[in-house]
Amino acid sequence: MAELPSAIFNDTSAGWTPAGGNSQDMDVNVAYVASGFHQVWMMAATVFVFPIIPGLGLFYAGLCRRKSATTLLWQAMGVLGVISFQWFFWGYSLAYAANASPFIGTLTNFGMKNVVAAAIGYLPEPLFALYQCMFAMCTVMIMVGGAFERARLLPSMVFAFCWATLVYCPIVCWTWNSNGWLFNLPALDFAGGGPVHISSGTGALAYALVIGKRLENNDTKRRYAKYVPHNPTMIFIGTWMIWFGWFGFNGGSGLNASVRTSYVLQNTNLAAATGVIGWSMLDYIFYRGRFSLVGACQGCIAGLVAITPAAGYVPVYFAAVIGFLGAVGVRLFENVNEWIRVDEGMEVFKLHAIGGIIGALLTGLFAADWVSMLDGASEAKGWVDHNYIQFGYQLAEVCAIVGYTFVVSVIMLVIIDHIPGLKFRVPEHQEIEGLDKHLLFEEGMGDYELAETLRAAGYLNAGGILVNDGITGIELAAPSTTSADESKEKTAVADERITSH
């Protein structure tokens, strides 16, 4: 491995400083010449991670009903804007300040102050900060899915900023800052099983709990349409983007381009593949010989979630096991929302919190020191190396993150919800008609206007049959008593309206 740039910066006799030196007096790039290939890989990894955020937007939009799908795409853009600013403003400093306490950072790097040329391993600090910003955006985007189809956008973005500040940043400090208490325990978390997945899944559960159930889940008279994902194609495309992005997400978490990085990429791909196999196998059994595209996509994500904390620590054959067990374990919690009586319909808690917990605990079992030492410097042991206490450390990480995230998230949600103008829940009629119609300006997905025209003409209630048009998501409860003459008249009206549009 190349010499660490920090070794050059520590040579004060040549005018270098730990902050990297003055670019007006010297060429600060000299310190990075020997390790430039690490920078190239990490730049690429940063770009690879970025599609995960719009991929999550597509995944969520496909899972929800069409009447609220565009709102979830806006939410992805909102998170990109809000969390990028939060990370610049004080998020990076609260997570990674060099003088951090074991629990949270300081404001030493407020506004990216002095984040210029100093070295973090083989990387200049601005590149490290940008790469970690991608993780913050991914985490918050996962978390805000907990209140889909019934939450207003402005309060959600306020909550996103506050949640990133008071939940995500402290947990990152615990886990990855060299002063953090979990880092020094040590709990093993290669790429974010705890800070990303367990925290986001638990935060989504708190969000769904505080904001309340959707109308149909409190509806004993079946007045509203039953929820079904409206667009498996969007789910498939979003999953593909997420799988692609995970090569940068896990592959860049070693912060170098070593043999270990290649091994991490292999582990990541195999775990996703066995996740698809495990979930689809259970679908085939439970659905009596039929598969589910949505299920296969969820299995892929469950495998990726489970391997995230373990990717740089476990042998490849255990990566296959982790991906498979992660997907099977999560699939067996299919009815967890009913068990705990919470309407978390996007299943963020199931996929990310439960999947992340499975991955974190299996990391303690299967971590092998020869895998981590493929980078020439790291060493991490689990049960396979007779380090039996490691499982206890992993359990401590899980309990701490779940407990802290849930309590702080609930407190923040209750406080924000009582601030004038920031009430989370949309009015009942907006939820029924769809968030796109009321939260976005003349924007919607698909043929909403055509559906409204047909509904007004009586087509979606023909024959006295209760019909869910699949577009507006509204069931029409009144039976039709339309005569033949009335039907002809309505046909003419509908034809005229359709032609006019």
BAMAR-780722 format. One record per residue (C-alpha): x, y, z. Coordinates in Angstrom, 2 decimals, padded with zeros to 5 digits. Last residue first. Layout:
N
+---------+---------+---------+
:    east :   north :      up :
+---------+---------+---------+
:       X :       Y :       Z :
...
+---------+---------+---------+
This chain:
501
+---------+---------+---------+
:    east :   north :      up :
+---------+---------+---------+
: -058.97 :  016.80 : -023.85 :
: -062.00 :  017.90 : -025.86 :
: -062.22 :  014.46 : -027.44 :
: -062.34 :  012.83 : -023.99 :
: -065.08 :  015.18 : -022.86 :
: -067.20 :  014.58 : -026.00 :
: -066.74 :  010.84 : -025.78 :
: -067.71 :  010.92 : -022.10 :
: -070.90 :  012.86 : -022.82 :
: -071.84 :  010.52 : -025.69 :
: -071.23 :  007.48 : -023.52 :
: -073.25 :  009.03 : -020.70 :
: -076.23 :  009.45 : -023.05 :
: -075.89 :  005.90 : -024.33 :
: -075.74 :  004.61 : -020.76 :
: -078.80 :  006.65 : -019.81 :
: -080.73 :  005.07 : -022.68 :
: -079.68 :  001.58 : -021.62 :
: -080.59 :  002.22 : -018.01 :
: -078.09 :  003.08 : -015.30 :
: -078.89 :  001.73 : -011.86 :
: -075.29 :  001.85 : -010.63 :
: -074.43 :  000.93 : -007.08 :
: -072.98 :  003.67 : -004.83 :
: -069.64 :  002.74 : -003.24 :
: -067.20 :  004.01 : -005.83 :
: -063.71 :  002.92 : -004.83 :
: -060.96 :  005.50 : -005.01 :
: -057.36 :  004.62 : -005.93 :
: -057.27 :  007.44 : -008.48 :
: -055.50 :  005.21 : -010.97 :
: -056.44 :  001.63 : -010.22 :
: -060.09 :  002.36 : -011.08 :
: -061.33 :  000.57 : -007.99 :
: -064.80 : -000.64 : -008.91 :
: -067.83 : -001.66 : -006.83 :
: -070.15 : -003.31 : -009.33 :
: -073.62 : -001.91 : -010.03 :
: -073.21 : -002.60 : -013.74 :
: -070.87 :  000.28 : -014.43 :
: -069.17 :  002.23 : -011.65 :
: -065.98 :  003.21 : -013.42 :
: -067.84 :  004.16 : -016.57 :
: -070.21 :  006.58 : -014.84 :
: -069.39 :  009.66 : -016.93 :
: -067.80 :  011.40 : -013.92 :
: -065.63 :  008.35 : -013.40 :
: -064.55 :  008.34 : -017.03 :
: -063.52 :  011.98 : -016.85 :
: -061.70 :  011.51 : -013.52 :
: -059.87 :  008.53 : -014.96 :
: -058.80 :  010.57 : -017.96 :
: -057.43 :  013.27 : -015.65 :
: -055.46 :  010.72 : -013.63 :
: -053.95 :  009.14 : -016.72 :
: -050.40 :  008.61 : -015.53 :
: -048.58 :  010.40 : -012.72 :
: -049.54 :  013.78 : -011.41 :
: -048.54 :  017.40 : -011.64 :
: -050.72 :  020.48 : -011.65 :
: -048.85 :  022.03 : -008.71 :
: -047.99 :  019.29 : -006.21 :
: -049.37 :  018.79 : -002.69 :
: -053.09 :  018.51 : -003.49 :
: -053.42 :  016.40 : -006.64 :
: -050.22 :  014.45 : -006.06 :
: -051.27 :  013.62 : -002.50 :
: -054.18 :  011.50 : -003.62 :
: -057.96 :  011.85 : -003.67 :
: -058.50 :  009.85 : -000.49 :
: -055.52 :  011.35 :  001.36 :
: -056.57 :  014.82 :  000.31 :
: -060.13 :  014.22 :  001.51 :
: -058.90 :  013.08 :  004.91 :
: -056.79 :  016.15 :  005.59 :
: -052.98 :  015.67 :  005.34 :
: -051.11 :  014.52 :  008.44 :
: -047.79 :  016.10 :  009.37 :
: -048.81 :  019.31 :  011.11 :
: -046.11 :  021.86 :  010.40 :
: -048.10 :  025.07 :  010.00 :
: -048.29 :  025.79 :  013.71 :
: -045.77 :  023.61 :  015.62 :
: -047.55 :  020.69 :  017.32 :
: -046.45 :  018.11 :  014.73 :
: -042.85 :  019.25 :  015.15 :
: -042.87 :  018.40 :  018.87 :
: -044.56 :  015.01 :  018.43 :
: -042.22 :  014.03 :  015.60 :
: -039.11 :  015.10 :  017.52 :
: -040.07 :  013.07 :  020.60 :
: -040.93 :  010.01 :  018.50 :
: -037.61 :  010.19 :  016.64 :
: -035.59 :  010.58 :  019.84 :
: -037.17 :  007.51 :  021.42 :
: -037.01 :  005.29 :  018.33 :
: -033.47 :  006.21 :  017.31 :
: -031.98 :  005.84 :  020.78 :
: -033.56 :  002.44 :  021.46 :
: -032.84 :  000.93 :  018.05 :
: -029.27 :  002.27 :  017.95 :
: -028.36 :  001.15 :  021.46 :
: -029.97 : -002.28 :  021.15 :
: -028.29 : -003.05 :  017.82 :
: -024.86 : -001.84 :  018.91 :
: -025.05 : -003.83 :  022.14 :
: -025.99 : -006.93 :  020.15 :
: -022.93 : -006.46 :  017.97 :
: -020.72 : -006.15 :  021.04 :
: -022.26 : -009.32 :  022.47 :
: -021.55 : -011.16 :  019.21 :
: -017.96 : -009.99 :  019.44 :
: -017.56 : -011.65 :  022.84 :
: -017.01 : -015.00 :  021.13 :
: -013.72 : -014.15 :  019.46 :
: -013.05 : -017.79 :  018.57 :
: -011.93 : -016.89 :  015.01 :
: -015.20 : -018.20 :  013.54 :
: -016.95 : -016.33 :  016.36 :
: -015.82 : -012.96 :  015.08 :
: -012.48 : -011.29 :  014.38 :
: -011.50 : -007.97 :  012.82 :
: -008.04 : -006.91 :  011.66 :
: -007.20 : -003.98 :  009.40 :
: -003.84 : -003.07 :  007.85 :
: -002.89 : -004.88 :  004.65 :
: -006.22 : -004.34 :  002.90 :
: -006.75 : -008.11 :  002.75 :
: -006.45 : -008.05 :  006.54 :
: -010.23 : -007.70 :  006.85 :
: -010.70 : -011.05 :  005.14 :
: -007.96 : -012.86 :  007.09 :
: -009.55 : -011.71 :  010.36 :
: -012.77 : -013.63 :  009.82 :
: -016.18 : -012.14 :  010.69 :
: -018.85 : -014.89 :  010.62 :
: -020.57 : -014.74 :  014.01 :
: -020.35 : -011.05 :  014.86 :
: -021.28 : -010.20 :  011.28 :
: -024.33 : -012.44 :  011.69 :
: -025.58 : -010.10 :  014.42 :
: -025.21 : -006.98 :  012.28 :
: -026.77 : -008.61 :  009.22 :
: -029.85 : -009.83 :  011.07 :
: -030.26 : -006.42 :  012.72 :
: -029.94 : -004.69 :  009.35 :
: -032.62 : -006.90 :  007.81 :
: -034.94 : -006.21 :  010.76 :
: -034.29 : -002.46 :  010.55 :
: -034.04 : -002.18 :  006.76 :
: -036.56 : -004.50 :  005.15 :
: -039.10 : -004.81 :  007.97 :
: -038.88 : -001.25 :  009.21 :
: -039.03 :  000.15 :  005.69 :
: -042.13 : -001.88 :  004.90 :
: -043.63 :  000.84 :  002.68 :
: -046.93 :  000.23 :  004.49 :
: -045.78 :  001.18 :  007.97 :
: -049.30 :  001.01 :  009.37 :
: -048.59 : -000.06 :  012.95 :
: -050.47 : -002.77 :  014.82 :
: -047.34 : -004.57 :  016.16 :
: -048.38 : -007.94 :  014.79 :
: -050.21 : -006.43 :  011.82 :
: -047.16 : -004.48 :  010.72 :
: -044.97 : -007.58 :  011.23 :
: -047.04 : -009.56 :  008.72 :
: -044.22 : -010.35 :  006.28 :
: -041.76 : -011.06 :  009.10 :
: -040.90 : -014.42 :  007.47 :
: -039.77 : -012.46 :  004.42 :
: -037.23 : -010.57 :  006.56 :
: -035.66 : -013.77 :  007.79 :
: -035.62 : -015.35 :  004.34 :
: -033.99 : -012.26 :  002.82 :
: -031.36 : -011.92 :  005.54 :
: -030.77 : -015.66 :  005.65 :
: -030.00 : -015.74 :  001.93 :
: -027.80 : -012.64 :  001.93 :
: -025.97 : -013.80 :  005.05 :
: -025.40 : -017.30 :  003.66 :
: -023.95 : -015.98 :  000.40 :
: -021.73 : -013.61 :  002.36 :
: -020.66 : -016.63 :  004.44 :
: -019.34 : -018.26 :  001.28 :
: -017.55 : -015.03 :  000.38 :
: -015.59 : -014.84 :  003.61 :
: -016.75 : -012.17 :  006.10 :
: -015.31 : -008.82 :  007.25 :
: -015.54 : -006.25 :  004.47 :
: -019.15 : -006.96 :  003.50 :
: -020.43 : -007.61 :  007.04 :
: -022.26 : -004.37 :  007.97 :
: -023.82 : -004.10 :  004.48 :
: -024.45 : -007.82 :  003.89 :
: -027.91 : -007.79 :  005.51 :
: -029.07 : -004.65 :  003.69 :
: -027.95 : -005.96 :  000.30 :
: -029.73 : -009.27 :  000.87 :
: -032.92 : -007.51 :  001.98 :
: -032.69 : -005.24 : -001.09 :
: -032.48 : -008.21 : -003.45 :
: -035.31 : -009.97 : -001.63 :
: -037.48 : -006.85 : -001.96 :
: -036.88 : -006.91 : -005.72 :
: -037.77 : -010.60 : -005.89 :
: -040.94 : -009.91 : -003.89 :
: -042.00 : -007.10 : -006.22 :
: -041.48 : -009.47 : -009.15 :
: -043.57 : -012.12 : -007.42 :
: -043.39 : -015.85 : -008.15 :
: -046.11 : -018.49 : -008.43 :
: -046.13 : -022.16 : -007.45 :
: -048.43 : -022.03 : -004.48 :
: -048.09 : -018.39 : -003.42 :
: -046.49 : -019.35 : -000.07 :
: -044.04 : -021.84 : -001.60 :
: -043.04 : -019.82 : -004.65 :
: -042.87 : -016.67 : -002.52 :
: -040.59 : -018.54 : -000.10 :
: -038.19 : -019.43 : -002.91 :
: -038.41 : -015.93 : -004.31 :
: -037.22 : -014.46 : -001.01 :
: -034.25 : -016.83 : -000.74 :
: -033.21 : -016.60 : -004.39 :
: -033.38 : -012.80 : -004.53 :
: -031.38 : -012.59 : -001.31 :
: -028.90 : -015.09 : -002.74 :
: -028.25 : -012.64 : -005.57 :
: -027.96 : -009.60 : -003.31 :
: -025.51 : -011.49 : -001.09 :
: -023.45 : -012.52 : -004.13 :
: -023.16 : -008.97 : -005.45 :
: -022.07 : -007.50 : -002.13 :
: -019.58 : -010.26 : -001.33 :
: -017.88 : -009.83 : -004.72 :
: -017.66 : -006.08 : -004.30 :
: -016.22 : -006.53 : -000.81 :
: -013.56 : -008.90 : -002.15 :
: -012.48 : -006.32 : -004.70 :
: -012.24 : -003.76 : -001.92 :
: -010.17 : -006.16 :  000.20 :
: -007.67 : -006.41 : -002.62 :
: -007.16 : -002.67 : -002.18 :
: -008.64 :  000.51 : -003.63 :
: -009.14 :  002.56 : -000.49 :
: -011.80 :  004.14 :  001.72 :
: -012.92 :  000.68 :  003.01 :
: -016.48 :  001.95 :  002.61 :
: -016.07 :  002.45 : -001.13 :
: -017.14 : -001.01 : -002.18 :
: -020.11 : -001.09 :  000.17 :
: -021.89 :  002.02 : -001.10 :
: -020.10 :  002.06 : -004.45 :
: -021.23 : -001.46 : -005.34 :
: -024.50 : -000.61 : -003.62 :
: -025.31 :  001.91 : -006.31 :
: -025.85 : -000.80 : -008.91 :
: -028.17 : -002.73 : -006.60 :
: -030.08 :  000.50 : -005.83 :
: -030.38 :  001.45 : -009.51 :
: -031.66 : -002.05 : -010.35 :
: -034.12 : -001.86 : -007.46 :
: -035.48 :  001.45 : -008.76 :
: -035.91 : -000.01 : -012.25 :
: -037.76 : -003.05 : -010.85 :
: -039.98 : -000.97 : -008.56 :
: -040.81 :  001.34 : -011.47 :
: -041.81 : -001.70 : -013.53 :
: -043.86 : -003.10 : -010.63 :
: -046.19 : -000.06 : -010.88 :
: -049.30 :  000.37 : -008.71 :
: -048.36 : -001.43 : -005.50 :
: -051.67 : -002.54 : -003.88 :
: -053.66 : -000.83 : -001.12 :
: -057.27 : -001.80 : -000.59 :
: -059.65 :  000.84 : -001.87 :
: -061.72 :  002.75 :  000.64 :
: -065.22 :  002.32 :  002.03 :
: -064.45 : -001.08 :  003.48 :
: -066.83 : -000.63 :  006.43 :
: -064.20 : -001.37 :  009.12 :
: -061.86 :  001.38 :  007.92 :
: -058.88 :  002.14 :  010.14 :
: -056.42 :  000.54 :  007.71 :
: -058.31 :  002.10 :  004.81 :
: -057.72 :  005.57 :  006.22 :
: -053.96 :  005.28 :  006.55 :
: -052.70 :  004.62 :  010.04 :
: -051.23 :  007.20 :  012.39 :
: -048.64 :  009.97 :  012.13 :
: -046.93 :  008.97 :  015.36 :
: -046.65 :  005.26 :  014.61 :
: -045.65 :  005.67 :  010.97 :
: -042.84 :  008.08 :  011.86 :
: -041.64 :  005.87 :  014.72 :
: -041.48 :  002.87 :  012.38 :
: -039.66 :  004.96 :  009.77 :
: -037.10 :  005.98 :  012.41 :
: -036.55 :  002.32 :  013.29 :
: -035.92 :  001.45 :  009.64 :
: -033.65 :  004.45 :  009.16 :
: -031.62 :  003.69 :  012.30 :
: -031.26 : -000.03 :  011.60 :
: -030.34 :  000.61 :  007.97 :
: -027.94 :  003.54 :  007.84 :
: -026.15 :  004.01 :  011.16 :
: -026.46 :  000.33 :  012.17 :
: -025.85 : -001.76 :  009.05 :
: -023.73 :  001.08 :  007.71 :
: -020.73 :  000.08 :  005.60 :
: -018.30 : -002.03 :  007.63 :
: -020.01 : -002.23 :  010.99 :
: -018.06 : -004.19 :  013.59 :
: -018.72 : -003.11 :  017.17 :
: -015.50 : -002.37 :  019.06 :
: -015.99 : -001.15 :  021.85 :
: -013.85 :  001.63 :  020.42 :
: -015.99 :  002.26 :  017.36 :
: -019.13 :  001.84 :  019.47 :
: -017.93 :  004.56 :  021.86 :
: -016.95 :  006.98 :  019.10 :
: -013.53 :  008.69 :  019.22 :
: -012.35 :  007.15 :  015.93 :
: -015.59 :  008.36 :  014.35 :
: -017.27 :  005.41 :  012.63 :
: -019.88 :  003.96 :  014.99 :
: -020.62 :  006.44 :  017.76 :
: -020.13 :  009.45 :  015.47 :
: -022.40 :  007.88 :  012.85 :
: -025.01 :  007.37 :  015.56 :
: -024.70 :  011.04 :  016.61 :
: -025.06 :  012.25 :  013.00 :
: -028.10 :  010.09 :  012.16 :
: -030.27 :  010.89 :  015.15 :
: -030.15 :  014.56 :  016.17 :
: -028.95 :  016.24 :  012.99 :
: -030.29 :  013.85 :  010.33 :
: -033.59 :  013.72 :  012.22 :
: -033.82 :  017.52 :  012.39 :
: -033.26 :  017.96 :  008.65 :
: -035.64 :  015.12 :  007.74 :
: -038.26 :  016.42 :  010.18 :
: -038.24 :  019.78 :  008.44 :
: -038.47 :  017.97 :  005.09 :
: -041.44 :  015.91 :  006.29 :
: -043.14 :  019.02 :  007.69 :
: -042.93 :  020.62 :  004.21 :
: -044.07 :  017.51 :  002.31 :
: -047.34 :  016.70 :  004.01 :
: -047.81 :  013.11 :  005.15 :
: -050.54 :  010.61 :  004.17 :
: -049.51 :  008.49 :  001.18 :
: -046.07 :  007.58 :  002.60 :
: -045.32 :  007.95 :  006.29 :
: -042.44 :  005.50 :  006.82 :
: -040.80 :  006.34 :  003.50 :
: -039.05 :  009.20 :  005.29 :
: -036.50 :  006.75 :  006.68 :
: -035.09 :  005.41 :  003.41 :
: -034.52 :  008.92 :  002.06 :
: -032.89 :  009.90 :  005.35 :
: -030.41 :  007.03 :  005.14 :
: -029.59 :  007.53 :  001.45 :
: -028.94 :  011.26 :  001.97 :
: -026.63 :  010.64 :  004.92 :
: -024.75 :  007.94 :  003.03 :
: -024.20 :  010.23 :  000.04 :
: -022.85 :  012.90 :  002.42 :
: -020.24 :  010.34 :  003.51 :
: -018.76 :  010.36 :  000.02 :
: -018.77 :  014.15 : -000.03 :
: -016.93 :  014.35 :  003.30 :
: -014.30 :  011.81 :  002.20 :
: -013.73 :  013.74 : -001.01 :
: -013.40 :  017.03 :  000.88 :
: -010.98 :  015.35 :  003.35 :
: -008.32 :  014.41 :  000.82 :
: -008.14 :  010.63 :  000.69 :
: -005.55 :  008.02 :  001.57 :
: -006.55 :  007.82 :  005.24 :
: -008.46 :  011.01 :  005.89 :
: -005.92 :  013.59 :  004.75 :
: -006.16 :  017.36 :  005.17 :
: -006.55 :  019.36 :  001.95 :
: -009.66 :  021.50 :  002.38 :
: -012.13 :  020.84 :  005.18 :
: -010.90 :  023.79 :  007.26 :
: -014.49 :  025.02 :  007.81 :
: -016.99 :  022.72 :  006.11 :
: -019.84 :  025.01 :  007.23 :
: -019.11 :  024.02 :  010.82 :
: -015.90 :  021.95 :  010.86 :
: -015.12 :  022.53 :  014.55 :
: -018.82 :  022.38 :  015.37 :
: -018.37 :  019.41 :  017.71 :
: -019.00 :  015.72 :  017.26 :
: -021.34 :  013.44 :  019.14 :
: -021.27 :  010.44 :  021.50 :
: -017.68 :  009.45 :  022.28 :
: -016.76 :  013.17 :  022.18 :
: -015.60 :  014.68 :  018.91 :
: -012.24 :  016.44 :  018.52 :
: -011.59 :  015.11 :  015.01 :
: -015.03 :  016.24 :  013.86 :
: -016.69 :  013.33 :  012.01 :
: -020.41 :  013.20 :  012.81 :
: -021.29 :  016.62 :  014.20 :
: -018.84 :  018.23 :  011.75 :
: -020.31 :  016.48 :  008.75 :
: -023.85 :  017.44 :  009.75 :
: -023.11 :  021.09 :  010.43 :
: -024.02 :  023.21 :  007.40 :
: -022.50 :  021.08 :  004.66 :
: -024.31 :  017.93 :  005.79 :
: -027.53 :  019.87 :  006.34 :
: -027.26 :  021.40 :  002.86 :
: -026.85 :  018.03 :  001.17 :
: -029.63 :  016.79 :  003.46 :
: -032.16 :  019.40 :  002.32 :
: -031.47 :  019.27 : -001.42 :
: -031.16 :  015.55 : -002.01 :
: -033.99 :  014.95 :  000.47 :
: -036.29 :  017.25 : -001.50 :
: -035.42 :  015.53 : -004.76 :
: -036.36 :  012.16 : -003.26 :
: -039.53 :  013.70 : -001.81 :
: -040.48 :  014.94 : -005.25 :
: -040.42 :  011.32 : -006.43 :
: -042.63 :  010.40 : -003.47 :
: -045.11 :  013.11 : -004.44 :
: -045.17 :  011.70 : -007.96 :
: -046.49 :  008.40 : -006.62 :
: -049.46 :  009.70 : -004.62 :
: -052.40 :  008.99 : -006.98 :
: -050.49 :  006.10 : -008.56 :
: -050.69 :  003.99 : -005.44 :
: -047.51 :  003.20 : -003.55 :
: -044.88 :  000.56 : -004.28 :
: -043.88 :  002.04 : -007.63 :
: -043.29 :  005.46 : -006.09 :
: -041.23 :  003.89 : -003.31 :
: -038.91 :  002.06 : -005.71 :
: -038.68 :  005.09 : -008.00 :
: -037.71 :  007.35 : -005.09 :
: -035.32 :  004.71 : -003.77 :
: -033.63 :  004.68 : -007.16 :
: -033.49 :  008.48 : -007.09 :
: -031.44 :  008.13 : -003.86 :
: -029.46 :  005.03 : -004.88 :
: -028.25 :  006.80 : -008.03 :
: -025.67 :  008.75 : -005.89 :
: -023.76 :  005.72 : -004.60 :
: -021.98 :  005.08 : -007.90 :
: -020.78 :  008.71 : -008.09 :
: -019.16 :  008.39 : -004.68 :
: -017.62 :  005.06 : -005.68 :
: -016.08 :  006.68 : -008.78 :
: -014.49 :  009.44 : -006.71 :
: -013.37 :  006.77 : -004.25 :
: -011.69 :  004.76 : -007.00 :
: -009.86 :  007.76 : -008.39 :
: -008.76 :  008.87 : -004.93 :
: -007.29 :  005.44 : -004.16 :
: -005.42 :  005.56 : -007.47 :
: -003.81 :  008.82 : -006.38 :
: -001.96 :  007.21 : -003.51 :
:  001.62 :  008.00 : -004.55 :
:  000.71 :  011.48 : -005.78 :
: -001.38 :  012.44 : -002.74 :
:  001.19 :  014.39 : -000.72 :
:  002.29 :  016.28 : -003.82 :
: -001.25 :  017.55 : -004.36 :
: -000.74 :  020.19 : -001.65 :
:  001.44 :  022.20 : -004.04 :
:  003.03 :  024.82 : -001.82 :
:  002.74 :  028.45 : -000.66 :
: -000.74 :  029.41 : -001.83 :
: -002.08 :  025.91 : -001.13 :
: -001.17 :  026.33 :  002.55 :
: -000.54 :  022.98 :  004.21 :
: -002.56 :  019.84 :  004.65 :
: -004.47 :  020.41 :  007.89 :
: -001.85 :  018.32 :  009.74 :
:  000.69 :  020.94 :  008.63 :
:  003.40 :  020.90 :  005.98 :
:  006.19 :  023.49 :  005.92 :
:  008.99 :  021.07 :  005.12 :
:  010.08 :  020.80 :  008.75 :
:  006.46 :  020.13 :  009.71 :
:  006.62 :  016.58 :  008.38 :
:  003.18 :  015.56 :  009.69 :
:  001.66 :  016.38 :  006.31 :
:  003.86 :  013.75 :  004.69 :
:  002.77 :  010.98 :  007.06 :
: -000.83 :  012.19 :  006.63 :
: -000.56 :  011.38 :  002.94 :
: -000.39 :  007.66 :  003.85 :
:  002.39 :  005.87 :  002.03 :
:  001.15 :  003.55 : -000.69 :
:  000.00 :  000.00 :  000.00 :
+---------+---------+---------+
